[in-house]
Structures are given as structure tokens and as C-alpha cells.
């Protein structure tokens, strides 16, 4: 398959299996985020709830796009993404997957709602840092993307906590008294809620499951694309089926716009970057100039084309970021025009085959239906001292669904676990104040939150160096 040697094919198969295992674990690790509220309010039986959640997770992966997936891929240094040595790529893949799976399974075993997003991103950062210690890269991590991702992961639970408190306040003020009494009372054992409340709870559960698939599922898609680009670059480095003639128009557009830039207005560093962009554009034109019968970029050139596209993208973004406040309005318009042409080239690198998306969708959907009980108990019983009311469950779920949906639209990875757990905590505080939280559980969740990044960074850092030595 893919024309690989037997040992490489076996390692590729194991890598893809491990990526599916990560997404499977992600499914049952994060299922509680969607189903805890409908189970503890008796809106749905557990079996029905997890099947419904699994279905909507599956649909979310299929329809969620690939923006978050490419954000995950682009956290790594360009040199590592276009390394010609397939064993180096395998070292990266195994380090990422093993460190993420080890931490996810460990926190699941102890019933802690830890973040798969934090785990995966920590693993990527660890690999990038380890790569930089080898002395083959100026920078081990795409820090611009890492900081953007870090803000999303840090702020999302704080926003979730705060917005649920605001939503609970609005419900108390806006909802008619007779409905309010039903919303804020504790569910009776084995008694389903009134139909209108039940409908709301099932709808919010489905929404959270869908956006979880659209955000967390994309992380699995990104992982698989890292594997395929690293191990089978001649097949997957560039989207197949696109005529290189389409690329030439964007290349000419970038050249025309950057030629209108006045280098004297740029800093020395950015003048060097502009020179590199011109060099990369020249190389890129040569790579795509040779016509082919099937109107595709030749397989032997695809990794080089990807490298040049990524370097153009990186350098243009850095120039725009550094010089935004220094250029004249006319020069800034020129730079924006070149950025627009540059974004047109991303259709060649930012993609995922349908079979990859389906594979991850199935893994996440099946994982959602298994192993859910441990964390459901934590979310449903141990965050607050009171039983979850209908208003609390609906508020936490609605807030999580909206925030995660917005994050997916903005192509940012966020933690479903942290957003919804913090929302549940916010609903408890909104009901009876800070004393309504169970301090030991909140402390354990916070500890897992704090430790996830450094532990996953350390694990992947060590494993990457080990696998580089082994392979």
C-alpha cells in the first residue's frame, strides 16, 4: 500500500491505529461533558444518552471542517513537517500519540475531567522543543500559533464559569414564575422532567456532542494528517487532484504585490524575510512549472512544494504582524493584498481526505458510547454539593455548546471538558455561592488542569528523543 517497504507500512498502520485509539479514548473521556446533565436530570436513560451523543459526535466530525485540524498541524516547526527522513516523522508521531494516550487514560481511570486538547497540544509542544535541541531548527515551536491556542485554552473555562452565572441570573429574571419553579427544583428520582424542560436538555446535550465532534474530532484529523504527511509525503504533502496552474496565478499575484512594497520601510529582519519569500516564490515556480499529463504536481516534488508554501506563509505572516503599525496605509494595503493571494495557496496544503474524516468520526463516535460512567459521576455528583437542577444542566450545556461552536468557527482548539466542568461549577456558585462547590473535587480538577501541559510536554519531549535514537 502507498508503495512502502513492509516495515514502514507496518509502522504506518500502527500509527494510524494509535491515532484512532487516541480519538476513541477522547470519546469516552469527554462523553460525560455532554451526557452528565441529561442523565442526572432523568431526561434520558444512560444508554440512550451515550448513543445519541455518539451519533452527534460522529456528525460533528463530518461537518466540522478542518480549520482546527490545520491549527494543530501548524503548531509544529516547518522543518519537522517536511523532514525527508520517514523514521524521524515516525518518532514524532509515536511520541505525540503515546504521551497523549498515557495521560488521557490515567486521568480517565481516576475519574478526572482532564482536557484532551491540553494533552495533545502539550505533546506537540514537547516534540517541538525536543526537535529544537537537536540543533536542526531555529525555533522548535510555532510560538505565534501556540500562544493563540494557549489563550483559547486558558480563557475558555473562565468564560464558561462566568457566562453560566450570568445566564442563571437572566433565567431567574426573565422566565415566568410558574416555569421558574420547575426549572430550579431538583429532579425526583427516576422521574423524567416536564416535556418542555426535557426537550431543552436533550437539545443542549445534542448541541454539545455536535460541537465536541466538530472541535475535538478535528484534532484527531490533524493527528492523522501529521502521520500521512510525515510517512507518505509523496501522496499527502499536497492535496491531490489540484492543477498546479491554479497555483501559478497566486504566485504571480504575490510577486506583483510584494514588488510594490518599499523595503526601506521594513526592519532589517523583515527585509530578510521578504528576500526569502522572493527566493521561495522563485523555487516554487520552478517546482510547479513542469507540465504533467494528469495535471497534478509530480509526486517527487510534493514535499518540496509544501515546504515552500509553508515558508511563504510563515514569513508573510511574520512581516504583517511586525510591520502593521509601521507601514503607510498604502503599503499596508499592498501587504494585505499579498496576504490574500498567499491564503489562496493554502487550499493546496490545508485539506484532509474524506476517509480520514470518516475514520476519526467512527473512532470518536464509538468511544463516546463506552467508558463514560467514571467521569459522568464526577461531573454529575462531585463538583457541587447539591443535585444538578434542570436550569443548571441546561445553562452549562448551552454555554458550552455556544463557546465551542464559536471556537471551531474561529479555528481554535478548546477543551470541551474544561468549558463544561467550569460551567457546572459556575451554576453551583450561581445557586448557593462558592460554598456550594466540593473543594476536594475542584482542587483535583484544577490540579489535573495545571499538570496536563507540563506532564504531556515532558512525556512527549522524552519519548521523541527516545524514538529518534531508536529509529
C-alpha positions as CSV (number, residue, x, y, z in Angstrom):
1,X,0.0,0.0,0.0
2,X,1.3,3.5,-1.0
3,X,4.4,1.7,-2.4
4,X,6.0,1.5,1.1
5,X,8.5,-1.0,2.3
6,X,7.0,-3.7,4.6
7,X,8.5,-2.3,7.9
8,X,7.4,1.3,7.1
9,X,3.9,0.1,6.1
10,X,3.6,-1.8,9.4
11,X,4.7,1.3,11.4
12,X,2.3,3.5,9.4
13,X,-0.6,1.1,10.2
14,X,0.3,1.1,13.9
15,X,0.5,4.9,13.8
16,X,-3.0,5.2,12.3
17,X,-4.3,2.6,14.8
18,X,-2.8,4.7,17.6
19,X,-4.4,7.9,16.3
20,X,-7.8,6.1,16.2
21,X,-7.1,4.9,19.8
22,X,-6.4,8.5,20.9
23,X,-9.7,9.6,19.4
24,X,-11.5,6.6,20.9
25,X,-10.2,7.5,24.3
26,X,-11.1,11.1,23.7
27,X,-14.7,9.9,23.0
28,X,-15.2,8.1,26.3
29,X,-13.1,10.6,28.2
30,X,-15.2,13.5,27.1
31,X,-18.6,11.9,26.8
32,X,-19.5,13.0,30.3
33,X,-19.4,16.6,29.2
34,X,-22.5,16.1,27.1
35,X,-24.4,13.3,28.8
36,X,-24.0,14.0,32.5
37,X,-26.7,16.6,32.6
38,X,-29.4,14.6,30.8
39,X,-28.6,11.5,32.9
40,X,-28.6,13.3,36.3
41,X,-31.8,15.2,35.4
42,X,-33.5,11.9,34.2
43,X,-34.1,13.5,30.8
44,X,-32.6,10.3,29.1
45,X,-31.6,6.9,30.2
46,X,-27.8,6.5,30.2
47,X,-27.7,4.0,27.3
48,X,-29.9,6.3,25.1
49,X,-27.9,9.3,26.1
50,X,-24.5,7.9,25.2
51,X,-25.8,6.6,21.8
52,X,-27.3,9.9,21.0
53,X,-24.1,11.7,22.0
54,X,-22.1,9.3,19.9
55,X,-24.2,9.9,16.8
56,X,-23.9,13.7,17.1
57,X,-20.2,13.4,17.8
58,X,-19.9,11.5,14.5
59,X,-21.9,14.1,12.6
60,X,-19.9,16.9,14.2
61,X,-16.6,15.4,12.9
62,X,-18.1,15.0,9.4
63,X,-19.4,18.6,9.1
64,X,-16.9,20.5,11.3
65,X,-14.4,21.3,8.6
66,X,-10.6,21.2,9.0
67,X,-9.7,24.6,10.4
68,X,-8.8,23.3,13.9
69,X,-7.1,20.3,12.4
70,X,-4.7,22.5,10.4
71,X,-4.1,24.6,13.5
72,X,-2.9,21.5,15.3
73,X,-0.6,20.6,12.3
74,X,0.8,24.1,12.1
75,X,1.9,24.1,15.8
76,X,5.0,22.1,14.8
77,X,8.1,23.6,13.2
78,X,8.1,23.6,9.4
79,X,11.4,21.7,9.3
80,X,9.8,18.8,11.2
81,X,6.8,18.8,8.9
82,X,8.9,18.5,5.8
83,X,11.6,16.2,7.1
84,X,12.6,13.8,4.3
85,X,13.6,11.0,6.8
86,X,10.5,8.9,7.4
87,X,11.8,7.5,10.6
88,X,12.1,11.0,12.1
89,X,8.5,11.5,11.2
90,X,7.6,8.2,12.9
91,X,9.5,9.3,16.0
92,X,7.4,12.5,16.1
93,X,4.1,10.5,15.6
94,X,4.7,7.9,18.3
95,X,5.9,10.5,20.8
96,X,2.7,12.6,20.3
97,X,0.3,9.7,20.4
98,X,1.8,7.7,23.3
99,X,2.2,10.8,25.6
100,X,-1.4,11.9,24.8
101,X,-2.9,8.4,25.3
102,X,-1.0,7.8,28.6
103,X,-2.2,11.0,30.2
104,X,-5.8,10.6,28.9
105,X,-6.2,7.1,30.1
106,X,-4.6,7.9,33.5
107,X,-6.9,10.8,34.2
108,X,-10.0,8.8,33.0
109,X,-9.0,6.0,35.4
110,X,-9.1,8.3,38.3
111,X,-12.4,9.9,37.1
112,X,-10.8,13.4,36.5
113,X,-12.3,15.6,33.7
114,X,-9.0,16.4,32.2
115,X,-8.6,18.0,28.8
116,X,-7.7,16.0,25.7
117,X,-6.9,19.3,24.0
118,X,-4.4,20.4,26.6
119,X,-2.8,16.9,26.4
120,X,-2.5,16.9,22.6
121,X,-1.2,20.4,22.5
122,X,1.3,19.8,25.3
123,X,2.5,16.7,23.4
124,X,3.0,18.8,20.3
125,X,4.9,21.5,22.2
126,X,7.1,18.8,23.8
127,X,8.0,17.3,20.4
128,X,8.8,20.8,19.0
129,X,11.0,21.7,21.9
130,X,12.8,18.3,21.7
131,X,13.3,18.9,17.9
132,X,14.9,22.3,18.7
133,X,17.5,20.6,21.0
134,X,18.8,18.6,18.0
135,X,20.2,21.8,16.5
136,X,18.4,21.5,13.2
137,X,15.9,24.3,13.6
138,X,16.0,27.9,14.6
139,X,12.7,27.5,16.5
140,X,11.2,24.3,17.8
141,X,7.6,25.5,18.0
142,X,5.3,27.8,16.1
143,X,5.1,30.1,19.1
144,X,2.6,32.5,17.5
145,X,0.1,29.7,17.0
146,X,1.0,28.2,20.3
147,X,0.3,31.5,22.2
148,X,-3.0,31.9,20.3
149,X,-4.0,28.4,21.2
150,X,-2.9,28.9,24.8
151,X,-5.1,31.9,25.2
152,X,-8.1,30.0,23.9
153,X,-7.5,27.1,26.3
154,X,-6.9,29.4,29.3
155,X,-9.8,31.8,28.8
156,X,-12.5,29.3,27.7
157,X,-13.1,27.8,31.1
158,X,-13.0,31.2,32.8
159,X,-15.6,32.4,30.3
160,X,-17.6,29.3,30.7
161,X,-17.7,29.8,34.5
162,X,-18.7,33.4,34.2
163,X,-21.3,33.1,31.4
164,X,-23.2,30.4,33.2
165,X,-23.5,32.6,36.3
166,X,-24.8,35.4,34.0
167,X,-27.2,33.0,32.2
168,X,-28.6,31.7,35.5
169,X,-29.2,35.3,36.7
170,X,-31.1,36.1,33.5
171,X,-33.2,32.9,33.8
172,X,-34.3,34.0,37.3
173,X,-35.2,37.4,36.0
174,X,-36.8,36.6,32.6
175,X,-38.6,33.2,33.0
176,X,-42.2,33.3,34.2
177,X,-42.6,32.3,37.9
178,X,-44.5,29.1,37.2
179,X,-41.8,27.8,34.8
180,X,-39.0,29.1,37.0
181,X,-40.2,26.9,39.9
182,X,-39.9,23.8,37.7
183,X,-36.5,24.8,36.3
184,X,-34.8,25.3,39.7
185,X,-36.2,22.3,41.6
186,X,-34.1,19.2,42.0
187,X,-35.2,16.2,39.8
188,X,-37.2,13.4,41.5
189,X,-35.6,10.0,41.4
190,X,-36.4,8.0,38.3
191,X,-38.9,10.7,37.2
192,X,-38.4,12.5,33.9
193,X,-38.7,16.3,33.8
194,X,-41.7,18.1,32.2
195,X,-41.7,17.7,28.4
196,X,-40.6,21.2,27.6
197,X,-37.6,21.0,30.0
198,X,-36.7,17.6,28.7
199,X,-36.7,18.9,25.2
200,X,-34.3,21.7,26.1
201,X,-31.9,19.3,27.9
202,X,-31.9,16.8,25.1
203,X,-31.3,19.6,22.6
204,X,-28.4,21.1,24.5
205,X,-26.9,17.6,25.0
206,X,-27.0,17.1,21.3
207,X,-25.5,20.5,20.6
208,X,-22.6,19.9,22.9
209,X,-22.0,16.5,21.3
210,X,-22.0,18.0,17.9
211,X,-19.6,20.9,18.6
212,X,-17.4,18.4,20.6
213,X,-17.1,16.4,17.4
214,X,-16.5,19.5,15.3
215,X,-13.7,20.7,17.6
216,X,-12.1,17.7,19.3
217,X,-12.7,15.4,16.2
218,X,-10.7,17.8,14.1
219,X,-7.7,17.3,16.5
220,X,-7.8,13.6,15.5
221,X,-8.0,14.6,11.9
222,X,-4.9,16.8,12.4
223,X,-3.1,13.9,14.0
224,X,-3.8,11.6,11.1
225,X,-2.7,14.2,8.6
226,X,0.6,14.6,10.5
227,X,1.1,10.9,10.2
228,X,0.3,10.8,6.5
229,X,2.3,13.9,5.6
230,X,5.3,12.6,7.6
231,X,5.3,8.9,6.4
232,X,3.8,9.2,2.9
233,X,4.6,12.7,1.8
234,X,4.6,11.9,-2.0
235,X,0.9,11.0,-1.6
236,X,-0.3,13.5,1.0
237,X,2.0,16.5,1.3
238,X,-0.2,18.4,-1.2
239,X,-3.8,18.0,-1.9
240,X,-4.1,15.6,-4.9
241,X,-6.2,16.4,-7.9
242,X,-5.4,20.2,-8.0
243,X,-3.9,21.5,-11.2
244,X,-0.6,23.4,-10.4
245,X,-1.7,26.0,-13.0
246,X,-4.1,27.2,-10.2
247,X,-1.1,27.9,-8.0
248,X,0.7,30.0,-10.6
249,X,-1.9,32.7,-10.5
250,X,-1.5,33.2,-6.8
251,X,2.3,33.1,-7.1
252,X,2.2,35.9,-9.7
253,X,-0.2,37.9,-7.5
254,X,2.1,37.6,-4.5
255,X,5.1,38.7,-6.6
256,X,3.3,41.7,-8.0
257,X,2.2,42.9,-4.6
258,X,5.4,42.4,-2.7
259,X,7.3,44.2,-5.6
260,X,5.2,47.2,-4.7
261,X,6.4,47.1,-1.1
262,X,9.0,49.6,-0.1
263,X,11.8,47.5,1.7
264,X,13.2,50.7,3.3
265,X,10.0,50.9,5.4
266,X,10.7,47.4,6.8
267,X,13.0,46.4,9.6
268,X,16.2,44.5,8.8
269,X,14.7,41.2,9.9
270,X,11.7,41.7,7.8
271,X,13.7,42.8,4.7
272,X,15.5,39.4,5.1
273,X,12.1,37.7,5.3
274,X,10.9,39.5,2.2
275,X,14.0,38.3,0.4
276,X,13.3,34.7,1.5
277,X,9.8,35.0,0.3
278,X,11.0,36.1,-3.2
279,X,13.5,33.1,-3.2
280,X,10.8,30.7,-2.2
281,X,8.5,32.0,-4.8
282,X,11.2,31.5,-7.5
283,X,11.8,27.9,-6.3
284,X,8.0,27.3,-6.2
285,X,7.6,28.5,-9.8
286,X,10.3,26.1,-10.9
287,X,8.7,23.2,-9.0
288,X,5.2,23.6,-10.5
289,X,6.3,24.7,-14.0
290,X,6.8,21.3,-15.4
291,X,3.6,20.2,-17.1
292,X,2.2,16.7,-16.3
293,X,-0.2,14.5,-18.2
294,X,-2.6,14.2,-15.2
295,X,-2.4,17.9,-14.4
296,X,-1.1,17.3,-10.9
297,X,2.1,18.2,-9.1
298,X,4.6,15.3,-9.6
299,X,4.8,13.1,-6.5
300,X,8.5,13.5,-6.1
301,X,8.1,17.3,-5.9
302,X,5.2,17.5,-3.4
303,X,7.1,17.7,-0.2
304,X,9.3,20.5,-1.6
305,X,6.2,22.3,-2.8
306,X,4.7,22.0,0.7
307,X,7.9,23.3,2.3
308,X,8.0,26.4,0.1
309,X,4.2,27.1,0.6
310,X,4.7,26.8,4.4
311,X,7.7,29.1,4.4
312,X,6.0,31.7,2.3
313,X,3.0,31.6,4.6
314,X,5.2,31.8,7.8
315,X,7.3,34.7,6.5
316,X,4.4,36.7,5.1
317,X,2.5,36.4,8.4
318,X,5.5,37.5,10.5
319,X,6.1,40.6,8.2
320,X,2.4,41.5,8.6
321,X,2.5,41.0,12.4
322,X,5.7,43.0,12.9
323,X,5.0,45.9,10.5
324,X,1.3,46.5,10.9
325,X,1.9,49.7,12.9
326,X,4.8,51.0,10.9
327,X,3.7,50.9,7.3
328,X,1.8,53.6,5.5
329,X,-1.8,52.9,4.7
330,X,-0.9,52.4,1.0
331,X,1.9,50.0,1.8
332,X,-0.4,48.2,4.3
333,X,-3.0,47.7,1.5
334,X,-0.3,46.2,-0.6
335,X,0.7,43.8,2.2
336,X,-3.0,42.8,2.7
337,X,-3.3,42.1,-1.0
338,X,-0.3,39.8,-0.9
339,X,-1.7,38.0,2.2
340,X,-4.9,37.4,0.3
341,X,-3.0,35.8,-2.5
342,X,-1.0,33.8,0.0
343,X,-4.2,32.5,1.6
344,X,-5.2,31.3,-1.9
345,X,-2.3,28.9,-1.9
346,X,-3.4,27.2,1.4
347,X,-6.0,25.2,-0.5
348,X,-3.1,23.1,-1.6
349,X,-1.9,22.3,1.9
350,X,-4.9,22.6,4.2
351,X,-7.0,19.5,3.5
352,X,-8.0,16.1,4.7
353,X,-9.3,13.1,2.6
354,X,-12.8,12.0,3.3
355,X,-11.7,8.6,4.5
356,X,-9.5,10.2,7.2
357,X,-12.5,12.3,8.5
358,X,-14.7,9.2,8.4
359,X,-12.2,7.1,10.3
360,X,-11.9,9.7,13.1
361,X,-15.7,10.2,13.2
362,X,-16.2,6.5,13.7
363,X,-13.5,6.3,16.4
364,X,-14.9,9.3,18.3
365,X,-18.5,8.1,18.0
366,X,-17.7,4.6,19.2
367,X,-15.5,5.9,22.0
368,X,-18.4,8.1,23.1
369,X,-20.5,5.0,23.8
370,X,-18.0,3.3,26.0
371,X,-16.4,4.0,29.4
372,X,-18.4,7.1,30.1
373,X,-19.5,6.3,33.7
374,X,-16.4,7.3,35.7
375,X,-16.4,10.9,34.6
376,X,-20.2,11.3,34.5
377,X,-20.2,10.6,38.2
378,X,-17.6,13.3,38.8
379,X,-19.4,15.9,36.7
380,X,-22.9,15.0,37.9
381,X,-22.3,14.4,41.6
382,X,-18.9,15.7,42.8
383,X,-18.4,19.2,41.5
384,X,-21.3,20.7,43.5
385,X,-22.8,19.8,46.9
386,X,-26.4,19.9,45.6
387,X,-28.1,17.7,43.0
388,X,-27.9,19.2,39.5
389,X,-31.2,21.1,38.7
390,X,-32.7,21.5,35.2
391,X,-31.7,25.1,35.0
392,X,-28.1,24.3,35.9
393,X,-27.8,21.5,33.4
394,X,-29.3,23.5,30.6
395,X,-27.3,26.6,31.3
396,X,-23.9,24.7,31.5
397,X,-24.7,22.8,28.3
398,X,-25.9,25.8,26.3
399,X,-22.9,27.9,27.3
400,X,-20.5,25.1,26.4
401,X,-22.2,24.5,23.0
402,X,-22.1,28.2,22.0
403,X,-18.5,28.7,23.1
404,X,-17.1,25.5,21.5
405,X,-19.0,26.3,18.3
406,X,-17.5,29.8,18.2
407,X,-14.0,28.3,18.8
408,X,-14.5,25.9,15.9
409,X,-15.6,28.7,13.7
410,X,-12.5,30.7,14.7
411,X,-10.4,27.6,14.0
412,X,-9.2,27.5,17.7
413,X,-8.9,24.3,19.7
414,X,-10.6,24.5,23.1
415,X,-11.3,22.0,25.8
416,X,-14.9,20.7,26.0
417,X,-14.1,19.2,29.4
418,X,-12.9,22.4,30.9
419,X,-15.7,24.6,29.4
420,X,-18.4,22.3,30.6
421,X,-16.9,21.4,34.0
422,X,-16.3,25.1,34.7
423,X,-19.9,25.8,33.6
424,X,-21.3,23.2,36.1
425,X,-19.1,24.9,38.8
426,X,-20.5,28.3,37.8
427,X,-24.1,27.0,38.0
428,X,-23.4,25.8,41.5
429,X,-22.0,29.1,42.6
430,X,-24.9,30.9,41.0
431,X,-27.3,28.8,43.0
432,X,-25.8,29.0,46.5
433,X,-22.5,30.7,46.3
434,X,-18.9,29.5,46.5
435,X,-19.7,27.2,49.4
436,X,-21.8,25.1,47.1
437,X,-18.7,23.7,45.5
438,X,-17.0,20.5,46.7
439,X,-13.5,21.8,47.4
440,X,-11.7,18.4,47.0
441,X,-13.1,17.7,43.6
442,X,-12.5,21.3,42.3
443,X,-8.9,21.0,43.7
444,X,-8.3,17.7,41.9
445,X,-9.7,19.0,38.6
446,X,-7.6,22.2,38.9
447,X,-4.5,20.1,39.7
448,X,-5.1,17.9,36.6
449,X,-5.6,21.1,34.6
450,X,-2.4,22.6,35.8
451,X,-0.4,19.4,35.4
452,X,-1.7,18.4,32.0
453,X,0.5,20.7,29.9
454,X,3.9,20.2,31.7
455,X,3.4,16.4,32.1
456,X,2.5,15.9,28.4
457,X,5.3,18.2,27.3
458,X,7.8,16.2,29.4
459,X,6.4,12.9,28.2
460,X,6.5,13.8,24.5
461,X,9.9,15.5,24.8
462,X,11.4,12.4,26.3
463,X,9.6,9.9,24.0
464,X,10.6,11.9,20.9
465,X,14.3,11.8,21.7
466,X,14.0,8.1,22.6
467,X,12.3,7.2,19.3
468,X,14.7,9.3,17.3
469,X,17.5,7.3,18.9
470,X,15.7,4.0,18.4
471,X,14.7,4.6,14.8
